[in-house]
């Protein structure tokens, strides 16, 4: 496994319940500031294998951007169970819920 991939997996696993991180924030913390799309690919291909809390990862605006309606509903439900409020437009307040890492 590539070092970047290992770091991304570790970062995603470390997001606490009730908090979210953005794809770009994860990429930056893993050492590749422009690697947000790589984070998307890692989540897509490795979430099940590594039991990643994929529902805690959102886009840079705090939006839930999953296109599949069933998967989007699963994400929303998981986040609400953790105490995260989601607007009608499927936006999460990053000010209130963004997890900060110190790398």
C-alpha positions in Angstrom: 0.0 0.0 0.0 1.2 3.5 -0.9 2.2 5.7 2.1 -0.4 8.4 1.1 -3.1 5.7 1.1 -2.1 4.5 4.5 -2.1 8.0 5.9 -5.6 8.7 4.4 -7.0 5.5 5.9 -5.5 6.4 9.3 -6.9 9.9 9.2 -10.4 8.8 8.2 -10.4 6.2 10.9 -9.5 8.9 13.4 -12.4 11.2 12.7 -14.5 11.0 15.9 -18.2 10.4 15.9 -20.1 13.7 15.7 -17.4 15.4 13.5 -16.6 15.5 9.8 -13.6 16.3 7.6 -13.4 17.4 4.0 -11.8 15.5 1.2 -9.2 18.3 0.8 -8.5 18.5 4.5 -7.8 14.8 4.6 -5.5 15.1 1.5 -3.6 18.0 3.1 -3.2 16.2 6.4 -1.9 13.1 4.5 0.8 15.2 2.7 -0.9 15.9 -0.6 -2.7 19.2 -0.6 -4.1 18.7 -4.1 -5.1 15.1 -3.5 -8.8 15.4 -2.7 -9.8 13.3 -5.7 -7.4 10.6 -4.5 -9.2 10.6 -1.2 -12.5 10.1 -3.0 -11.0 7.1 -4.8 -9.6 5.6 -1.6 -13.0 6.0 0.1 -14.8 4.4 -2.8 -12.5 1.4 -3.1 -11.5 0.8 0.5 -14.3 1.8 2.8 -15.7 -1.7 3.3 -12.4 -3.5 3.5 -11.0 -1.1 6.2 -14.4 -0.4 7.8 -13.9 3.4 7.3 -16.4 5.9 8.6 -17.0 7.2 5.1 -20.1 9.1 6.1 -18.0 11.6 8.1 -16.3 12.9 4.9 -17.9 15.8 3.0 -16.9 18.2 0.3 -15.2 21.5 0.9 -18.4 23.4 1.5 -19.7 20.9 4.0 -22.1 19.5 1.5 -23.2 15.9 1.3 -22.4 15.3 -2.3 -23.2 11.7 -2.9 -25.4 11.3 -6.0 -27.0 7.9 -5.2 -30.1 8.7 -3.2 -30.0 5.5 -1.1 -26.4 6.0 -0.1 -27.0 9.7 0.5 -29.9 8.8 2.9 -27.6 6.3 4.6 -25.0 9.0 5.1 -27.5 11.5 6.5 -29.0 8.9 8.9 -25.5 8.0 10.2 -24.6 11.6 10.7 -27.8 12.5 12.5 -27.4 9.5 14.8 -24.0 11.0 15.8 -25.7 14.3 16.6 -24.8 16.3 13.4 -27.4 18.7 12.2 -27.9 18.8 8.4 -29.7 21.6 6.6 -32.5 21.1 4.1 -29.9 21.6 1.4 -27.7 18.7 2.8 -25.1 21.1 4.2 -23.3 20.6 7.5 -21.8 23.6 9.4 -18.1 23.1 9.2 -17.7 25.8 11.9 -19.6 23.5 14.3 -18.7 20.0 13.2 -15.3 20.0 11.4 -12.7 17.9 13.0 -9.3 19.6 13.2 -6.1 17.7 12.9 -2.8 19.0 13.9 -0.2 17.7 11.5 
